[in-house]
Amino acid sequence: MSYTPYMPRFPQVREPGLPAFEPGTERYRVSGGGAIVVPIYAGDHLKVVDREGRQRCEITAFGADGRGDLAALGLKVGTKSTGIADLLTGASEDARTITAALRRRGLSGRIDGAALLFEGDSRPGETVDLTA
């Protein structure tokens, strides 16, 4: 008797519950007290979502020359980047990962200023849309 494996006619869902995005859409999750480094280009649209509410968010951007360029996102420096600075001066795995990502892009491991999103009583699901 020969064995023929069952071949599904349609692709299987690999990660149930994840939404399907339009082609070209990327999604990043940031843990509390964490950070990510994401390259952005002119015309890119960013949507920052405060999933739980009351989650302070610091964001910064750099130009091709490595200098801070929040204006590229239509933002102004609103605060010293205490959250980012605390993360980068720590000895955690997140700190090492973020510092290495900044250095790979020719940026210093020090962030002086940031724009502040979702301060105080932000509601769950509140969003900020930005365009580079």
Buried (B, 14 or more C-beta within 10 A) or exposed (E): EEEEEEEEEEEEEEEEEEEEEEEEEEEEEEEEEBBEBEEBEEEBEBEBBBEEEEBBBBBBBBEEEEEBBBEBBEBEBBEEBEBBBEBBEBEEEBBEBBBEBBEEEEBEEEBEBBBBBBEEEBEEEBEBEBEB
